[in-house]
Amino acid sequence: MIKSIIFAALGFLGVAQAFAAAESTSVSMSFEKCQSVQANTIAELNVSPGDIAHVVNTSMLTITKIYTADGSILISCSNPDQKMVITKSTDGR
């Protein structure tokens, strides 16, 4: 489930195939677009607020952890680096 969600989130960026064999991927993009991907991923997952942890939320960096039935997705957006990093995990809470 997590992998298919990440593919959907990255599909429009053309990087889904690069993620197929990796646990984590990094993509260059604007901070604003990255935050949009974060929001769209949360909306697509239709998770409850209790399944979302905003680890960091500043004008320079956002890190959001989304808990799913089979693990979690960590989406990081860096304004100085203009990068998004998505990491999937099978960890618990």
Secondary structure, 3 states (H helix, E strand, C coil): CHHHHHHHHHHCCCCHHHHCCCCEEEEECCHHHHHHHHHHHHHHHCCCHHHEEEEEECCCEEEEEEEECCEEEEEEEECCCCEEEEEEECCCC
